[in-house]
Amino acid sequence: MYPRLVNPTKTFGANLRRLRQLRGFSQEKLAELSDLHRTYVGAVERGERNIALVNICNLASALKCDTAELLQGLDFSRTGKLHGRTGR
């Protein structure tokens, strides 16, 4: 049986929202700390944006967490490909 497919942008966004709320940050405060725009942070949390690695690093730094915490729940196969697609 194949692993359950995940939408990586939705999973990342849910992780980001959870960690932001645990820290007590508003989207605006997190955006300010990570040098990103508030509406961009909101779109990432909703899984609407395919975020760049440098922005993942900036968000992790602002949240004082490892980047791995933001990527939690994403399942990579033995071939290194992510299961699931954001697909159009």
DAFEN-V24260 format. One record per residue. RES is the residue in one small letter. PSI is psi in whole degrees, -180 to 180 (999 if undefined). Layout:
# DAFEN-V24260
{{RES & PSI} {RES & PSI}}
This chain:
# DAFEN-V24260
{{m & 140} {y & 151} {p & 154} {r & 134} {l & 141} {v & 154} {n & 108} {p & -35} {t & -35} {k & -42} {t & -46} {f & -46} {g & -41} {a & -40} {n & -44} {l & -48} {r & -44} {r & -47} {l & -38} {r & -46} {q & -37} {l & -34} {r & -10} {g & 23} {f & 143} {s & 166} {q & -38} {e & -44} {k & -44} {l & -42} {a & -44} {e & -46} {l & -28} {s & 5} {d & 43} {l & 167} {h & 144} {r & -42} {t & -30} {y & -45} {v & -43} {g & -42} {a & -37} {v & -44} {e & -34} {r & -3} {g & 23} {e & -11} {r & 144} {n & 98} {i & 144} {a & 151} {l & -42} {v & -35} {n & -34} {i & -45} {c & -42} {n & -42} {l & -43} {a & -41} {s & -45} {a & -36} {l & -6} {k & 53} {c & 169} {d & 149} {t & -30} {a & -32} {e & -35} {l & -24} {l & 3} {q & 136} {g & -7} {l & 129} {d & 119} {f & 136} {s & 177} {r & -22} {t & -5} {g & 3} {k & 142} {l & 133} {h & 128} {g & 157} {r & 151} {t & -16} {g & 147} {r & 999}}
